[in-house]
Amino acid sequence: MKHSTGSPEQQFVTVARILGSRGRKGETAAELLTDFPERLKERKELFLAGNFSPPRRVLLRSFWVDRNHPGRGVLHFEGVDSIGEAEKLRGLQVQIPREERVLLPAGSYFVTDLIGCSVFEIPAASPALVSSPCSGGQVPEFVGQVRDVYFPGESQPGTPLLAVSTARGELLVPLAADICVQVDVAARRIEVALPEGLRELSLPEAPA
């Protein structure tokens, strides 16, 4: 497969992760990490990222959503014409330039922007809608960092959950406006007003 690389200064976002070969002609199965998979059909090129830098530009031959496996799709790249060649792509991330992302409505976020954000809890004495670090003379407490984002099943409506890595383990925080009162992806910071009992429900008890 012939390829070229993107500019080292260019920023990318991940829209899928290759799981392995699919079919006999070099197709690859991929886990979709975008809410807009149909837009991939319109693309002529994508970028592949792994343990190399910068990401490699590749031409896209075809793409379709796998209707039998929710959350998955099939990508066929130019120059990949066999099972063996497709298997070499296993584990690589499929990316697009950041500036080519779809514009989201207010209150919606890209998963790749949320992962890695630092989470701070607003003191209980502070008004929920006031999120300045100086509010009430109290400084928000560092909780941890967002490791992943969990979504409800396709037939199970609900609120996405931020999986926050803390000193005591994983804390699941609903991505709801009344809980995540300030989300600043540019500053990599999320301020939360945790409901009473949420920590106890999600985290193991601290040793006596």
N, C-alpha and C positions, 0 to 999 in steps of 0.2 A: 504494500500500500504506500503510494507516494503521499507525502505531506509536507507542509511548511509550518512555521511557528508564528504565533502571534507576537506582537511587540511586548517586550519586557515590562513596559509602563502600562500596558492595557490591563484593565481589571475584568474579571469574569465571574459569572454565577453558574452554579451547577443546576442543571435541569433534569438529569437522569444519571443512573449508575449502571454500568454494564454488568450483567449477571453471568453471561456466558453465551455460547453459540445457540442458535435457534434455526433449525433447518439445515439443508445440505449445501446451500449456495453462498454461505458466508454471512447470513443474517445473524444479528445478535439480539438476545432478550435483554431488556433493561427495566430497572425499577424507576418509575417516573417520579420526579421530585418537583413537579410544577403543577399548578392548578390550571394551566392552559396548554395541555399536551397537543391539542389540535393545531396550534401555531407551528409546531415542528414540521408539519406537512409543507408549510410554505417556505421552509428554509432550504437553501442550496448548499450551505456549509455549516459545520459545527466545529467545536474544538474538543480535543481529548486531553485530559489532565491525569497525571499519576505521580510517580516518583521522578518527575523530570520537570524542567521549567525553561521557558514558558510553555503553556499548553500548545498542542499541535493542531493546526488547522486541517480538517478533513472534509472532503466532499460527500454530501449525503445523497445516496441513490434513491432511497425510499424510506418511509416511516408509516406505521399504522399502530393504533391502540389495540392491545390484545383484549378483546371482549370476553375471553374465557378466564382471564386472570386480572381482576381489578387492580389498578395501580401499576400495571406493566404495559410496555410497548415493545415494538420490534423495529430496530434500526438496521439499515443495510448501507454500508459505506462503500464508496468507490474503491476498487482495488482489493477488497476483501471478498474472496470468491470460494472459500472452502471452510469447513468446520475448524480445521487447524488454525487458519488465520483469524477466524472469529474468536477462538479460545484465547488467543494472545491478548485480546482486548479486555478479558475478564477483570473486573475490579476497577477499570478506569472510569473517571467521571466525564460525563458529557456536559459541555459548557457552552454558554453564549456570552458575548461581550455585555458587560453590565449596562452600557448605554442603550442596548437593544431590548431591555426588559419591557414588558407591558406596564403601562401606568396603572397603579392600584388606587382604589378609592380610599378616602381618609379612614383610618382605623384598621386597614388591612396591611399585612407585612409579608415580605418574602422570608421563607424559612432560613435561607442562608444569611439573612441580615440579623435574625434573632439569635442564631447559634453563636455562642461566644460572648454574648452580652453579659455584663455584670448586673446582678439583681440586688437591689437595696430595699429594705423594709422601712416604710415611713413609721415613725413613732406613733403609738396609739393616741397620744394626746394631740397630735397634729390633725387639722381638718383633712379629710380624704382627698379633696381637690387641690390642696396646696402642697406642692412637691419640691419647693426650694429647699436645698440643704440647710438653709438657715431658719426654716419654719419653726416658730416657737422656741428658738434657741437650741433645738435638738437636732443632732445629725442622724440621717437615716443609717440603719445598721446594714452592713454588708451581709448578704445571705449566701451567695454563691454565683456560679456562672451557668448559663443555659447550655446544656449538653446536646439536647435534641428537642424536637417538637412532636407530640403525639396527636394524631387526629382520630376522631371517632370513625367507626366503620361506615361504609357507604350507606347502609340501611339503618344506621344508628345516629340520628341527629344529636349534636352536642357541641360543647365548646372545646377547642384545641387545648392541650395541656403543655405547658413549658416544663421540661425535665431539667431541673436545676441541681447541679452537683454542689453539695454542701459538705461541711466538715463531718456531718453525721450520716451522710448518705444522700440518696436522690429525693428531692422534694418536688412534688407535682403541683404546679400553680396554674389555675385556669387562666387562659388568655382572654379575660373579660374586662370591659372598660372600668367596672367598679372595683376591680382587683388590681389590674395593671394600669394604674392611674397615669403613668408617664412612661411612654416608650420613645426613646431617642436613639434610633439605630445609628445615626451619624456619630453620636458620642459613645455608642456601645453600652448604653445604660438603660435599665428598666427599674422604675420605682413602683413598689407594690404596697397595697394595704391588705395584709393577709387576714382573712376571716378568723375569728377565734376558733381554735381547735384544729386548724388546717395542718400545722406542723406536727401535732400529736398524731393526726390521722395518717400522715404520709411518712413520717420519719420514725425510725426505731427509737426506743427509749434510751436515754443517756445512761451509762453505767453509774451506779450509786457511788 
